Amino acid sequence: MLRIDTLVVDGLRIDSAQQVNQAFWPPFLKAAGGIYAVGEVLNGDPNVFCPYQQYMSGMLNYPAYFWITQAFESTSGSISTLANGINWMQATCADTTLLGSFIENHDNPRFPSYTSDYSLAKSAIGFTMLADGIPIIYQGQEQHFSGGVVPNDREALWTSGYSKTATLYTYIKQINAIRKWAVTKDSSYLTYKAKPVYSDAQTIVMRKGSTGTQVISLFTNRGSSGSASLSLPSSATSFTGRQSVIELLTCKTYLTDLSGNLAVSIKNGLPLIFYPSASLAGSGLCGYSARKYTFPLQ
């Protein structure tokens, strides 16, 4: 029998946690050394879902999964339902930063089975990776696999040739690098609860991180043929007057106006991720040199 204390384990995924008596989980996890666990509670109602945090610290964030999917699976998805849902979760769950954030797994239809639009897929993926909790990418997601219900969502990964130049592979790598830098630069990033700070019928803007190192991410369901212009108020972003910010997916520099408002252009329905230019030194992002580490001689 394997013992948890003889292994290097980051956490446990608990299948079908909802189908087991709740009282079983606390002593089970205590016996496992108090290790972090993420349980499968397949329910989209926060009032049913959130109480499970009394029994295990993390769950797969199914309420957000349903809201994100419906928001971005088409150009008529409900952004307001997503924005309201995020606020609902934060008001109801003990700690949303301990949840697993995802839009694909082996039990549910893959996101591209609803739409082949890459801009919509990028919005859905980017939202999950920059939301509260632990981002989870399901194998084949980076290759834009489009299988529907089981077993079609369990495609063999080798049929893709393991492409490292696929559109979503490089996009996920880019988002992951942004998140990694945010975590490195801001000690509160992981526990800072991402909030919707602006939304309209087709756009949601999220803010995560402390002022000076805040990540401001914009996602839209306009799709690859959609474009728009809008102004993000300083009250939403916490950017200051005449502040330089970088859009990290295109590496374009923006300058806020005297009041700190940020005028942005959405092109081809693609996400936008803004970050203060002054906090990028050492990041390796957008032409900024990567931080070099030196280690003492032993």
N, C-alpha and C positions, 0 to 999 in steps of 0.2 A: 504494500500500500504506500502511495506517495504521501509525504507529509508536506504541508504548505511551508513549514519553516525550513525545509531543505531546498526549496526552490526560490528563484528570483522571479516573483510574479507581481505585476503592477496592479492587477485586479481580477475579479471574476465576473464573467457574464452568466447570469442566472436565467436559464430558459424557463418559460411558463411560470414566472413567479406569482402571477395572479391566481394560478390554479392550485396553489399550495396554501394550507392554513397559515395565516400571517404570523401567528405566534411561533412558528417553526424557525423563522429567519433570524431573529436576534441571537439565540443560542448557537445556531449554525455558524453565523458569521463570527461570533466570539470564539468558537472552537477553531475557526480558520485564522485566528490571530488578529481579528479586527480589520482584516484587509478590505479595501474598497471593493464594493460590488455594484454592478449595474444590472438591474433586473428587467425582465421583459413583462411589462404591464400594458397589454394592448387595449388601451382605452383612451378615447379622445376627450373625455370630460375631466377637466382639472379637479373637480370636486370629488371624483372617484379616484383619479390618478395620484394626486398629490399626497393624500394621507399615507401612501405606501412608504414615504420617506421616514415614517416612524419606525419602520422595520428594516430598511436598508437605505444606505446613503444615496445611492443613485439608481435611476431607471432610464431606459431608453425613452427619449422624449416624444412619445406618440402624439400628444395633443399638438405640439408644434409641427410634427411630421404632416399631419392632416392639413393644418393651416397653410404651411409652406407649399405643399403640393397643390392645393386648390388655388392658391394665389398666383402661382407661376406656370401652371400647366396649360394655360391659354391666355390670350390677351383680354379675356373678360373675367379673369379671376378676381376674387375679392381681397384687395389690399387692406381694407378696413377690418375684415375679420381677422387677418393676420396681426395687425397692429393691436387690436383690442385683445386678441388671444395672448400675446406676449405680456401685456399688462396684467391680464387675468392670472396667468401662471405665476408671475412674480408676487402677486398679492396672495396667492393660495398655497404655493409650494413652500416648504421650509427653506430650500436653497436651490435655485435653478442652475447655479454654477456647477452642481454635481451631476447634472443629467447628461446623457449621451445624445448628441445632436446629429441627426441623420436625415436623409431622404430616400435611401435605398437600403434594402437588406434581402436576405434569401427567402423571406416570407411574404413580401409585398411586391407588386409590379414595379419594375424599374421606371424611373421618371421619364425617360425617353419613349416609353410605351404610350405615353399620353401626348407627347409632342416631339417632333424632330428638330425644333427650333433651338439652335445652340445658344442664342442669347437668353432664352428663358431658362435653359439648363444652367447657364453660368450664374444667373441670378439666384436660382434655387440652391446651387452648391455653395456660392459665396455667402449666402445668408446663413446656411447651417454652419459653415466653418468659422464665421465671425460672431456667431450668437453665443449665449451663455453655454457653458458646459464643455464636454469633450467631443471634438469633431470625430465622426466615424465615416470613413469612406469604404464602401463595399467594393470588393474586387470586380473589375469590369466597368465600374462607374466611370473610371478615367478613360475608358475606351468607347464610351457612349453606347454601351450595350443597351438593347431596347426590349428585352424579354418581358412578357406580361406575367400572368399568374403562374404559380408553381406548377410544373417544374421549369417553365420557360425563363424564369428569372435567375436560373442557376447555370448559366452558360459556361462552357469550358473557356477559361481565360487564355489558353494557348492559341486559340483560333485567332486572336488579335495580333499574334507575333510579339506581344509585350512591347508595343510601340511606346517609345519615350518622346516621340514628337507629335503624338495625337493632340488635338486641340484641347481636350479637357485634361489630359495628363499635364501639359505645360501650364494650364490655368490653375489646376489644383496645387501644383508645385509653387507657383507664384503666390497664391493666397497663403499657403503654408509658410512661406518665407516672411510674408508680411506679419502673420500672426506670431511667428517665432520672434521677430524683432520687437513687436509690441510687448510680448511677455518679458523679453530681456530688458527693455528700456523702462517698463513701468511695473513695479513690484505689486501693484494693486490690480493689474489688468485681469487676471484670472478670476478675482473675486468681485470686480466691478460689474454690476448687472447691466447688460446691454439694454438700452431703452429706445423705443421709436421716438424720435424727436421731431419728425416731420412726416406727413403722409398726405397723399391725395388719391384720386381714384385709381391711379396706375403706378404710384411711386411710394416707396417707404425708405426713410433714412434712419439709420441706426447710429447711436453713439456708444462707444465702449472705451473706457480708459480715462485716466486723470487728465485734467487740463494741462496742456503743454505736450502731452503724448497721446492725445485722444485719437482714436480711429473713427472716422466718420464715413460710413459706407452707405451708398445709395443703390437701391435695386428697383427694377421696374419690370412690369409685365407687358410692356409695349411690343416686345418681340423684335426680331432682327430688322424689320422694316420701319420701326418706330423711332422718332426723334423728338426732342422737346428741349426747351430752355426754361430754367427756373432759378429763383434766388433763395438760397438757404440763409435764414436769419442768424445773426450772431447768438441770439437767445437759444437756438437749437444746437449750434456747433461749438460754442464757447471760443470761437476764433476771435481775435482782436482786430482793431483797425489797421489796415495796410499790412496785414500779416501774409507772409509767403507760405503757401501750402502746396504739396505735391500730390497729384493724382497718381497713385502708385501702379496702376495697371498700364497706363500709357506714358508715365513719367513726365507729364505735362505740368508746368508750374502755373499756379493760379495766385492772384493777389486779391485779398479781400478789399472792400471799400473802406471808407473812413469809419464806418460804424461796425465793421467786422462782418458784414454780409458777404456771402460768396455766390457769385453768378456762375452757374454751371450749364453745360450743354450735354444732353443725353443724345448719343448717336448710335444708331442701329440697335437700340434697346439694351446696350451693354452696361454692366455695373460700373460704378465709380467708387474709388476708395481714396479718401483724402487724409493727409497726415502732415503735421507741422514740419516745414523744411528744416528748421533749426534743430530738430530732434533726430535727424536721419544720419548724422555723422557716425561712421563705424558700422552702418547697417548692411552695406553691400547692395542696397537697393537703389535703383535709378541712377547709377553712376557714382554713388557715394562709396568710398572705399570701405571694405569690410574691416571690422575691428581685428587687430592682431593680438594674440594672447602670448605672453611669455611665461615660461614655467621655471621655477628655481631649480638649479642643479641639485641632484640628490647626492 
